[in-house]
């Protein structure tokens, strides 16, 4: 959402009021200066080992007072988190139009990803302005009979990435080929995530010129098996969660990425980094269609096989490492501001 806040600040005729939830407090506090954003409100809802229900209830409890005080013309939410879902519903309850940045992503599988797929559908149900990143996202909304107030804008993640690439120093690539890993999906807890970690271990053991960098999510369902399976494996570096300013240079210095997250599927192609998506379904098939990513699921043998193909076959790597940007051109925030401005003018 940072590029949208910056674009609104520059607009002159539109005034952004930035409200943080306080979730992932340290990571947010580190990124705000890079985008020159000063939050107006902080709900400070962070608590250890929160469930999605805990997060939603905290937003329902704290956000109404902010909306009552500000009396906004629009409540903007971004993405598919429980925070975004709860904030959209609070805005709707206050009879304030909701604008959804990154609207229309779907897998068609209610529990994949969990709880994000359900969150997206709830947000769409209460949204007035749908800022869809791609033509496919627009089509997904149309399939649900959502055709009014839909704008194809590109994804602001590309705006944010390009902004940081202009300002950050590149990370050192080192002597070994680095594999950057993110793995934390709730639907993978248990046996699937253990299979993922088993695959990472096998990749590191088979390829002595490879090192693995894995920022481990603090949830015990992730950190416990990560330490148990990967903690003693040579050249596998388990590190604390990285903020965005650390993460982007690390991605740029990597050879390839293994992920079950969403944003990395959009960021890595811009940098020409092949992505193996360790999920059964993805709401971002554009990267796969562009040849930048491959859906490999959580099967240990398949993950090892496809990673080894990228590591061992230069032609396979070359095909997947061509820089591409199927999710936008870096001007999504500007289009969102223009759409808002046009919408306000129509209502006069």
C-alpha positions as a Markdown table, in Angstrom:
| # | Residue | x | y | z |
|---|---|---|---|---|
| 1 | Unk | 0.0 | 0.0 | 0.0 |
| 2 | Unk | 3.0 | 2.3 | 0.4 |
| 3 | Unk | 3.1 | 3.4 | -3.3 |
| 4 | Unk | -0.6 | 4.4 | -3.0 |
| 5 | Unk | 0.0 | 6.4 | 0.1 |
| 6 | Unk | 2.9 | 8.2 | -1.7 |
| 7 | Unk | 0.8 | 8.9 | -4.8 |
| 8 | Unk | -2.1 | 10.3 | -2.7 |
| 9 | Unk | 0.4 | 12.5 | -0.9 |
| 10 | Unk | 1.6 | 13.9 | -4.2 |
| 11 | Unk | -1.9 | 14.3 | -5.6 |
| 12 | Unk | -2.7 | 17.5 | -3.8 |
| 13 | Unk | -6.5 | 17.2 | -4.0 |
| 14 | Unk | -6.7 | 13.9 | -2.1 |
| 15 | Unk | -5.6 | 13.5 | 1.5 |
| 16 | Unk | -4.3 | 10.1 | 2.7 |
| 17 | Unk | -4.8 | 9.1 | 6.3 |
| 18 | Unk | -2.5 | 6.2 | 7.1 |
| 19 | Unk | -3.7 | 3.7 | 9.7 |
| 20 | Unk | -1.4 | 0.8 | 10.7 |
| 21 | Unk | -2.8 | -2.2 | 12.5 |
| 22 | Unk | 0.5 | -2.7 | 14.5 |
| 23 | Unk | 0.7 | -6.3 | 13.2 |
| 24 | Unk | 4.4 | -7.2 | 12.4 |
| 25 | Unk | 5.3 | -3.9 | 14.1 |
| 26 | Unk | 9.1 | -4.0 | 13.7 |
| 27 | Unk | 9.0 | -4.9 | 10.0 |
| 28 | Unk | 6.6 | -2.0 | 9.3 |
| 29 | Unk | 8.5 | 0.5 | 11.3 |
| 30 | Unk | 11.7 | -0.3 | 9.3 |
| 31 | Unk | 10.0 | 0.1 | 5.9 |
| 32 | Unk | 8.1 | 3.3 | 6.4 |
| 33 | Unk | 11.1 | 5.6 | 6.2 |
| 34 | Unk | 12.1 | 4.1 | 2.8 |
| 35 | Unk | 8.7 | 5.4 | 1.4 |
| 36 | Unk | 8.7 | 8.6 | 3.5 |
| 37 | Unk | 5.4 | 7.7 | 5.1 |
| 38 | Unk | 4.4 | 8.8 | 8.6 |
| 39 | Unk | 1.3 | 6.9 | 9.9 |
| 40 | Unk | -1.5 | 8.9 | 11.4 |
| 41 | Unk | -2.9 | 6.0 | 13.5 |
| 42 | Unk | -1.6 | 2.7 | 14.9 |
| 43 | Unk | -4.0 | 0.2 | 16.3 |
| 44 | Unk | -1.2 | -1.7 | 18.0 |
| 45 | Unk | -3.0 | -5.0 | 17.8 |
| 46 | Unk | 0.2 | -7.2 | 17.8 |
| 47 | Unk | 0.1 | -10.2 | 20.1 |
| 48 | Unk | 2.1 | -13.3 | 20.2 |
| 49 | Unk | 0.8 | -16.4 | 18.3 |
| 50 | Unk | -2.4 | -14.7 | 17.2 |
| 51 | Unk | -5.0 | -16.7 | 15.3 |
| 52 | Unk | -6.9 | -15.1 | 12.3 |
| 53 | Unk | -9.9 | -14.8 | 14.6 |
| 54 | Unk | -7.8 | -12.9 | 17.2 |
| 55 | Unk | -6.6 | -10.5 | 14.5 |
| 56 | Unk | -10.1 | -9.9 | 13.1 |
| 57 | Unk | -11.6 | -9.3 | 16.5 |
| 58 | Unk | -8.8 | -6.8 | 17.4 |
| 59 | Unk | -9.5 | -4.9 | 14.1 |
| 60 | Unk | -13.2 | -4.9 | 14.7 |
| 61 | Unk | -12.6 | -3.5 | 18.2 |
| 62 | Unk | -10.1 | -0.8 | 17.4 |
| 63 | Unk | -10.7 | 0.5 | 13.9 |
| 64 | Unk | -14.3 | 1.9 | 14.3 |
| 65 | Unk | -13.1 | 4.7 | 16.5 |
| 66 | Unk | -10.5 | 5.7 | 13.9 |
| 67 | Unk | -13.2 | 5.8 | 11.1 |
| 68 | Unk | -15.5 | 7.7 | 13.4 |
| 69 | Unk | -12.8 | 10.3 | 14.0 |
| 70 | Unk | -11.6 | 10.7 | 10.5 |
| 71 | Unk | -14.9 | 10.4 | 8.6 |
| 72 | Unk | -13.1 | 9.2 | 5.4 |
| 73 | Unk | -14.5 | 9.4 | 2.0 |
| 74 | Unk | -13.1 | 6.0 | 1.2 |
| 75 | Unk | -11.5 | 3.2 | 3.2 |
| 76 | Unk | -8.7 | 1.6 | 1.2 |
| 77 | Unk | -7.5 | -1.9 | 2.0 |
| 78 | Unk | -4.8 | -4.0 | 0.3 |
| 79 | Unk | -4.4 | -7.7 | -0.4 |
| 80 | Unk | -6.0 | -10.7 | 1.2 |
| 81 | Unk | -5.0 | -10.7 | 4.8 |
| 82 | Unk | -7.4 | -11.1 | 7.7 |
| 83 | Unk | -6.5 | -7.4 | 8.6 |
| 84 | Unk | -7.7 | -6.3 | 5.1 |
| 85 | Unk | -10.9 | -8.4 | 5.4 |
| 86 | Unk | -11.8 | -7.0 | 8.8 |
| 87 | Unk | -10.9 | -3.5 | 7.9 |
| 88 | Unk | -13.1 | -3.7 | 4.8 |
| 89 | Unk | -16.0 | -5.0 | 6.8 |
| 90 | Unk | -15.6 | -2.2 | 9.4 |
| 91 | Unk | -15.7 | 0.3 | 6.6 |
| 92 | Unk | -18.8 | -1.2 | 5.2 |
| 93 | Unk | -20.5 | -1.2 | 8.7 |
| 94 | Unk | -19.7 | 2.5 | 8.9 |
| 95 | Unk | -21.3 | 3.0 | 5.4 |
| 96 | Unk | -18.0 | 4.2 | 4.0 |
| 97 | Unk | -17.2 | 3.1 | 0.4 |
| 98 | Unk | -14.4 | 0.5 | 0.4 |
| 99 | Unk | -11.6 | 0.4 | -2.2 |
| 100 | Unk | -9.7 | -2.8 | -2.6 |
| 101 | Unk | -6.2 | -2.7 | -3.9 |
| 102 | Unk | -5.2 | -6.0 | -5.5 |
| 103 | Unk | -8.8 | -7.1 | -6.1 |
| 104 | Unk | -9.9 | -10.2 | -8.0 |
| 105 | Unk | -7.2 | -12.7 | -7.2 |
| 106 | Unk | -8.7 | -16.2 | -7.0 |
| 107 | Unk | -7.6 | -19.8 | -6.9 |
| 108 | Unk | -11.2 | -21.1 | -6.9 |
| 109 | Unk | -10.3 | -23.3 | -3.9 |
| 110 | Unk | -11.8 | -22.0 | -0.6 |
| 111 | Unk | -9.0 | -23.5 | 1.6 |
| 112 | Unk | -6.1 | -22.8 | -0.8 |
| 113 | Unk | -4.6 | -20.5 | 0.4 |
| 114 | Unk | -6.2 | -20.4 | 3.8 |
| 115 | Unk | -7.6 | -18.1 | 5.0 |
| 116 | Unk | -6.8 | -15.7 | 2.2 |
| 117 | Unk | -9.1 | -17.1 | -0.5 |
| 118 | Unk | -12.1 | -16.6 | 1.8 |
| 119 | Unk | -10.8 | -13.2 | 2.8 |
| 120 | Unk | -10.7 | -12.0 | -0.8 |
| 121 | Unk | -14.3 | -13.1 | -1.4 |
| 122 | Unk | -15.5 | -11.3 | 1.7 |
| 123 | Unk | -13.7 | -8.1 | 0.7 |
| 124 | Unk | -15.1 | -8.2 | -2.8 |
| 125 | Unk | -18.6 | -8.5 | -1.3 |
| 126 | Unk | -18.3 | -5.2 | 0.5 |
| 127 | Unk | -16.1 | -3.3 | -1.9 |
| 128 | Unk | -17.2 | -0.4 | -4.1 |
| 129 | Unk | -14.0 | 0.2 | -6.0 |
| 130 | Unk | -12.0 | -2.8 | -7.2 |
| 131 | Unk | -8.5 | -2.1 | -8.2 |
| 132 | Unk | -7.6 | -5.3 | -10.1 |
| 133 | Unk | -3.9 | -5.9 | -11.0 |
| 134 | Unk | -4.4 | -7.9 | -14.2 |
| 135 | Unk | -6.9 | -8.8 | -16.9 |
| 136 | Unk | -7.4 | -12.2 | -15.3 |
| 137 | Unk | -8.3 | -10.6 | -12.0 |
| 138 | Unk | -10.9 | -8.5 | -13.8 |
| 139 | Unk | -12.3 | -11.7 | -15.4 |
| 140 | Unk | -12.4 | -13.4 | -12.0 |
| 141 | Unk | -14.5 | -10.5 | -10.6 |
| 142 | Unk | -16.8 | -10.6 | -13.7 |
| 143 | Unk | -17.3 | -14.4 | -13.1 |
| 144 | Unk | -18.7 | -13.4 | -9.7 |
| 145 | Unk | -21.0 | -10.7 | -11.3 |
| 146 | Unk | -18.7 | -7.9 | -10.1 |
| 147 | Unk | -18.5 | -5.5 | -13.0 |
| 148 | Unk | -19.2 | -2.1 | -11.6 |
| 149 | Unk | -16.3 | 0.0 | -10.2 |
| 150 | Unk | -13.6 | -2.3 | -11.5 |
| 151 | Unk | -10.3 | -0.8 | -12.7 |
| 152 | Unk | -7.4 | -2.7 | -14.1 |
| 153 | Unk | -4.3 | -0.9 | -12.6 |
| 154 | Unk | -1.4 | -3.3 | -12.3 |
| 155 | Unk | -0.1 | -4.4 | -8.9 |
| 156 | Unk | 1.4 | -1.9 | -6.5 |
| 157 | Unk | 4.0 | -4.5 | -5.5 |
| 158 | Unk | 5.8 | -3.7 | -8.7 |
| 159 | Unk | 5.7 | 0.0 | -7.9 |
| 160 | Unk | 7.2 | -0.7 | -4.5 |
| 161 | Unk | 9.9 | -3.0 | -5.9 |
| 162 | Unk | 11.0 | -0.5 | -8.5 |
| 163 | Unk | 11.1 | 2.3 | -5.9 |
| 164 | Unk | 13.4 | 0.3 | -3.6 |
| 165 | Unk | 15.6 | -0.9 | -6.5 |
| 166 | Unk | 16.4 | 2.7 | -7.2 |
| 167 | Unk | 17.4 | 3.4 | -3.6 |
| 168 | Unk | 18.9 | 0.2 | -2.1 |
| 169 | Unk | 22.4 | -1.1 | -2.4 |
| 170 | Unk | 22.6 | -4.6 | -4.0 |
| 171 | Unk | 23.5 | -7.5 | -1.7 |
| 172 | Unk | 26.7 | -9.5 | -2.2 |
| 173 | Unk | 26.1 | -12.6 | -4.2 |
| 174 | Unk | 28.9 | -14.6 | -2.5 |
| 175 | Unk | 30.8 | -17.6 | -3.9 |
| 176 | Unk | 27.8 | -20.0 | -4.0 |
| 177 | Unk | 24.5 | -20.0 | -5.8 |
| 178 | Unk | 21.9 | -18.9 | -3.3 |
| 179 | Unk | 18.3 | -20.3 | -3.1 |
| 180 | Unk | 16.0 | -17.9 | -1.3 |
| 181 | Unk | 13.1 | -19.7 | 0.5 |
| 182 | Unk | 9.9 | -18.5 | 2.0 |
| 183 | Unk | 7.5 | -21.1 | 3.5 |
| 184 | Unk | 4.8 | -20.3 | 6.0 |
| 185 | Unk | 1.3 | -21.1 | 4.6 |
| 186 | Unk | -1.3 | -22.3 | 7.1 |
| 187 | Unk | -2.6 | -24.9 | 4.7 |
| 188 | Unk | 0.9 | -26.4 | 4.6 |
| 189 | Unk | 1.2 | -26.9 | 8.4 |
| 190 | Unk | 2.0 | -30.4 | 9.4 |
| 191 | Unk | 3.0 | -33.0 | 6.8 |
| 192 | Unk | 3.2 | -30.7 | 3.8 |
| 193 | Unk | 5.7 | -28.3 | 5.4 |
| 194 | Unk | 7.8 | -31.1 | 6.6 |
| 195 | Unk | 7.9 | -32.4 | 3.0 |
| 196 | Unk | 9.0 | -28.9 | 1.9 |
| 197 | Unk | 11.8 | -28.9 | 4.5 |
| 198 | Unk | 12.9 | -32.4 | 3.5 |
| 199 | Unk | 13.2 | -31.2 | -0.1 |
| 200 | Unk | 15.3 | -28.2 | 0.9 |
| 201 | Unk | 17.6 | -30.5 | 2.9 |
| 202 | Unk | 18.0 | -32.8 | -0.1 |
| 203 | Unk | 18.7 | -29.9 | -2.5 |
| 204 | Unk | 21.4 | -28.6 | -0.2 |
| 205 | Unk | 23.0 | -32.0 | 0.3 |
| 206 | Unk | 23.0 | -32.8 | -3.4 |
| 207 | Unk | 24.5 | -29.5 | -4.6 |
| 208 | Unk | 27.6 | -28.5 | -2.8 |
| 209 | Unk | 27.8 | -25.1 | -4.6 |
| 210 | Unk | 24.4 | -24.1 | -3.3 |
| 211 | Unk | 23.5 | -22.2 | -0.1 |
| 212 | Unk | 20.0 | -21.7 | 1.2 |
| 213 | Unk | 18.7 | -18.6 | 2.9 |
| 214 | Unk | 15.5 | -19.1 | 4.7 |
| 215 | Unk | 13.9 | -16.3 | 6.8 |
| 216 | Unk | 11.9 | -18.5 | 9.2 |
| 217 | Unk | 8.4 | -17.4 | 10.2 |
| 218 | Unk | 8.1 | -17.3 | 14.0 |
| 219 | Unk | 4.9 | -19.4 | 14.1 |
| 220 | Unk | 5.8 | -22.6 | 16.0 |
| 221 | Unk | 4.1 | -24.7 | 13.3 |
| 222 | Unk | 6.8 | -23.4 | 11.0 |
| 223 | Unk | 9.9 | -22.7 | 13.2 |
| 224 | Unk | 9.7 | -26.0 | 15.0 |
| 225 | Unk | 9.9 | -28.4 | 12.0 |
| 226 | Unk | 12.3 | -25.9 | 10.3 |
| 227 | Unk | 14.9 | -26.2 | 13.1 |
| 228 | Unk | 14.3 | -29.9 | 13.5 |
| 229 | Unk | 14.8 | -30.8 | 9.8 |
| 230 | Unk | 17.1 | -28.0 | 8.6 |
| 231 | Unk | 18.9 | -26.7 | 11.6 |
| 232 | Unk | 22.0 | -28.8 | 11.3 |
| 233 | Unk | 22.2 | -29.0 | 7.5 |
| 234 | Unk | 25.4 | -27.4 | 6.1 |
| 235 | Unk | 24.9 | -24.3 | 4.0 |
| 236 | Unk | 21.3 | -23.9 | 5.1 |
| 237 | Unk | 21.0 | -20.6 | 6.9 |
| 238 | Unk | 17.9 | -20.2 | 9.1 |
| 239 | Unk | 17.6 | -16.5 | 9.9 |
| 240 | Unk | 14.9 | -14.3 | 11.6 |
| 241 | Unk | 12.2 | -12.8 | 9.4 |
| 242 | Unk | 13.7 | -10.1 | 7.1 |
| 243 | Unk | 12.1 | -6.7 | 6.6 |
| 244 | Unk | 11.4 | -5.6 | 3.0 |
| 245 | Unk | 14.6 | -3.5 | 2.8 |
| 246 | Unk | 16.7 | -6.6 | 3.6 |
| 247 | Unk | 14.6 | -9.0 | 1.6 |
| 248 | Unk | 14.7 | -7.3 | -1.8 |
| 249 | Unk | 18.5 | -7.1 | -2.1 |
| 250 | Unk | 18.7 | -10.7 | -0.9 |
| 251 | Unk | 16.2 | -11.7 | -3.7 |
| 252 | Unk | 18.1 | -9.8 | -6.3 |
| 253 | Unk | 21.4 | -11.6 | -5.3 |
| 254 | Unk | 19.7 | -15.1 | -5.4 |
| 255 | Unk | 19.9 | -17.7 | -8.1 |
| 256 | Unk | 16.3 | -18.9 | -7.7 |
| 257 | Unk | 13.5 | -18.8 | -5.2 |
| 258 | Unk | 11.4 | -21.5 | -3.5 |
| 259 | Unk | 8.2 | -20.0 | -2.1 |
| 260 | Unk | 4.6 | -20.6 | -0.9 |
| 261 | Unk | 4.0 | -16.8 | -0.6 |
| 262 | Unk | 2.1 | -14.5 | -3.0 |
| 263 | Unk | 4.2 | -11.4 | -3.3 |
| 264 | Unk | 7.4 | -13.3 | -4.2 |
| 265 | Unk | 5.7 | -14.7 | -7.2 |
| 266 | Unk | 5.3 | -11.1 | -8.5 |
| 267 | Unk | 8.7 | -9.7 | -7.4 |
| 268 | Unk | 11.0 | -12.5 | -8.6 |
| 269 | Unk | 10.0 | -12.3 | -12.3 |
| 270 | Unk | 10.8 | -8.6 | -12.4 |
| 271 | Unk | 14.3 | -9.5 | -11.3 |
| 272 | Unk | 14.6 | -12.4 | -13.6 |
| 273 | Unk | 14.7 | -15.0 | -10.8 |
| 274 | Unk | 13.0 | -18.3 | -11.5 |
| 275 | Unk | 10.3 | -19.2 | -8.9 |
| 276 | Unk | 9.2 | -22.7 | -7.8 |
| 277 | Unk | 5.8 | -22.3 | -6.1 |
| 278 | Unk | 5.4 | -24.8 | -3.3 |
| 279 | Unk | 1.6 | -24.9 | -3.3 |
| 280 | Unk | -1.1 | -26.9 | -4.9 |
| 281 | Unk | -2.9 | -23.8 | -6.3 |
| 282 | Unk | -1.9 | -20.2 | -7.1 |
| 283 | Unk | -3.9 | -17.1 | -7.5 |
| 284 | Unk | -1.1 | -15.7 | -9.6 |
| 285 | Unk | -1.1 | -17.9 | -12.7 |
| 286 | Unk | 0.2 | -15.0 | -14.9 |
| 287 | Unk | 3.8 | -15.8 | -13.7 |
| 288 | Unk | 3.4 | -19.4 | -14.7 |
| 289 | Unk | 2.0 | -18.5 | -18.1 |
| 290 | Unk | 4.9 | -16.0 | -18.6 |
| 291 | Unk | 7.3 | -18.9 | -18.0 |
| 292 | Unk | 8.8 | -17.2 | -14.9 |
| 293 | Unk | 7.4 | -19.6 | -12.3 |
| 294 | Unk | 6.3 | -23.3 | -12.0 |
| 295 | Unk | 3.8 | -24.8 | -9.6 |
| 296 | Unk | 5.4 | -27.7 | -7.9 |
| 297 | Unk | 3.2 | -28.4 | -4.9 |
| 298 | Unk | 4.5 | -29.8 | -1.6 |
| 299 | Unk | 5.8 | -33.2 | -2.9 |
| 300 | Unk | 9.4 | -33.6 | -1.8 |
| 301 | Unk | 10.6 | -35.5 | -4.9 |
| 302 | Unk | 9.0 | -33.0 | -7.4 |
| 303 | Unk | 10.5 | -30.0 | -5.5 |
| 304 | Unk | 13.9 | -31.6 | -5.6 |
| 305 | Unk | 13.6 | -32.6 | -9.2 |
| 306 | Unk | 12.5 | -29.2 | -10.5 |
| 307 | Unk | 15.1 | -27.3 | -8.4 |
| 308 | Unk | 17.8 | -29.7 | -9.7 |
| 309 | Unk | 16.7 | -29.0 | -13.3 |
| 310 | Unk | 17.2 | -25.3 | -12.7 |
| 311 | Unk | 20.6 | -25.9 | -11.0 |
| 312 | Unk | 21.9 | -28.4 | -13.4 |
| 313 | Unk | 20.5 | -27.5 | -16.8 |
| 314 | Unk | 21.6 | -24.0 | -18.1 |
| 315 | Unk | 18.9 | -24.1 | -20.9 |
| 316 | Unk | 16.1 | -24.7 | -18.3 |
| 317 | Unk | 17.4 | -21.9 | -16.2 |
| 318 | Unk | 17.8 | -19.5 | -19.1 |
| 319 | Unk | 14.2 | -20.0 | -20.1 |
| 320 | Unk | 12.9 | -19.2 | -16.6 |
| 321 | Unk | 15.3 | -16.3 | -15.8 |
| 322 | Unk | 14.3 | -13.8 | -18.4 |
| 323 | Unk | 13.1 | -10.7 | -16.6 |
| 324 | Unk | 9.3 | -10.2 | -17.0 |
| 325 | Unk | 6.6 | -8.2 | -15.3 |
| 326 | Unk | 3.2 | -9.8 | -15.9 |
| 327 | Unk | 1.8 | -8.0 | -12.9 |
| 328 | Unk | 2.4 | -4.4 | -13.9 |
| 329 | Unk | 4.6 | -1.6 | -15.1 |
| 330 | Unk | 5.3 | 0.3 | -11.9 |
| 331 | Unk | 2.5 | 2.8 | -12.3 |
| 332 | Unk | -0.4 | 1.1 | -10.5 |
| 333 | Unk | -0.6 | 3.6 | -7.7 |
| 334 | Unk | -0.9 | 6.5 | -10.2 |
| 335 | Unk | -3.8 | 4.7 | -11.9 |
| 336 | Unk | -5.5 | 4.1 | -8.6 |
| 337 | Unk | -5.3 | 7.8 | -7.7 |
| 338 | Unk | -6.7 | 8.7 | -11.1 |
| 339 | Unk | -9.6 | 6.2 | -10.7 |
| 340 | Unk | -10.3 | 7.6 | -7.3 |
| 341 | Unk | -10.3 | 11.2 | -8.6 |
| 342 | Unk | -12.6 | 10.2 | -11.5 |
| 343 | Unk | -15.0 | 8.4 | -9.1 |
| 344 | Unk | -15.2 | 11.5 | -6.8 |
| 345 | Unk | -15.9 | 13.8 | -9.7 |
| 346 | Unk | -18.7 | 11.5 | -10.9 |
| 347 | Unk | -20.3 | 11.7 | -7.5 |
| 348 | Unk | -20.4 | 15.5 | -7.4 |
